[in-house]
Amino acid sequence: MTKPLTLTKADLIQEVERITELKRSESETIVETIFDSIIESLQNGDKIEIRGFGSFRTRQRRGRIGRNPKTGAKVEVPPKKIPFFKPSKELKDFVNSTEAAASAGATSSVPSSSDAKHP
């Protein structure tokens, strides 16, 4: 089984550099600015909506009593905000249509026993 590919920040910077034909430092600034803007907005409690892609917002997690797995001692876990991403319908449809096309392409390229020619 092959390991799935991971798209990294460096890959995004390289893609911006390739498409825009800007210098690497300028492409890096663009990607960093986008990420920093998203992070700052989430820290301020704002919702970020990117049409056709999805929305980012924070959710409040309530405090709870947890356990230290090593000692078994009870530990109070304070309430906290967590980032949450909700994909748009368009993104979901696109991802699912790509998976369907990829799996259909994989199965159609394998000849069935009735397709095989016998001498």
Secondary structure, 3 states (H helix, E strand, C coil): CCCCCCCCHHHHHHHHHHHHCCCHHHHHHHHHHHHHHHHHHHHCCCCEEECCCEEEEEEEECCEEEECCCCCCEEEECCEEEEEEEECHHHHHHHHHHHHHHHHHHHHCCCCCCCCCCC
